[in-house]
Amino acid sequence: MAFGYLSYQHNDKPTANSQQLNANNMTYKVEKVRPYETDTSKKEQVETMFNEIAPNYDRLNGLLSLGIDNYWRKESLRALKPYNPEYILDIATGTGDFAILAQKILHPKRIIGADISEGMMAVGREKVKRKGLEQIITFDKQDSSALTFSDETFDAVTAAFGVRNFEDIDKSFTEVLRVLKPGGVFLFIELSTPEVTPMKEMYSLYTKYVMPVLSNTMATEQRAYEYLPESIAAFPQGREMMLILKKNGFTNIRLRRFTLGITTLYIAEK
């Protein structure tokens, strides 16, 4: 195990919360957190939200993370180097930043960026075109819980800051496992809640008071950045997420925390 990683141990004892993880297709708290107070599904609301904020998404993302998000992405993708993936699926690809970085760092033969938001992928296609990467990186509208790809298609599946938005985490993870080749790897990074004082208190103040003000300065749809801290707080984190991955068939599960727990990287194999 590399320095800085925490691995899932088979003799880990389940906590009171994780004892329920043996049930198939259970509902997680984050799946009930939705961008809008309407009767439409989370998937439909997430699609609407990202189509709305797509033009400003990249600029605001860098602003809200104080520019650290690019470092998180780079460090995460370097963990894939030992696997030498040639065919990569980047789910919840958004505007394609993770896919573009993956091409630069890993040099695969092909990357497919998949998302439910055409607005976000339209921005991504323009970035890929400007970089002359159309022959390597393509985009495809896909529902992560019902992927249309054949079994055992990809060497790696990646996701950056998108798993929180899944309507059904178990179904999506089952689909990821299905489309991975034997020995393939699932790598995703997700925003998380710091557990150490004083970072925990500072982060709470930042997401509650500073983040909404910054998003408002760019005239971005405000509700999207109220939904962000709500979904982070509700997301299964740390060992709980590792147990969810194990329940869905993954092995050799590891995590690494960045910036005192603001972001967590998860790696799991088929």
Beta strands, then each sheet from edge to edge (+ up, - down):
strand 1: 6-7
strand 2: 87-91
strand 3: 110-115
strand 4: 137-141
strand 5: 154-160
strand 6: 180-191
strand 7: 251-258
strand 8: 263-269
sheet 1: 1+ 7- 8+ 6- 5- 2- 3- 4-
end
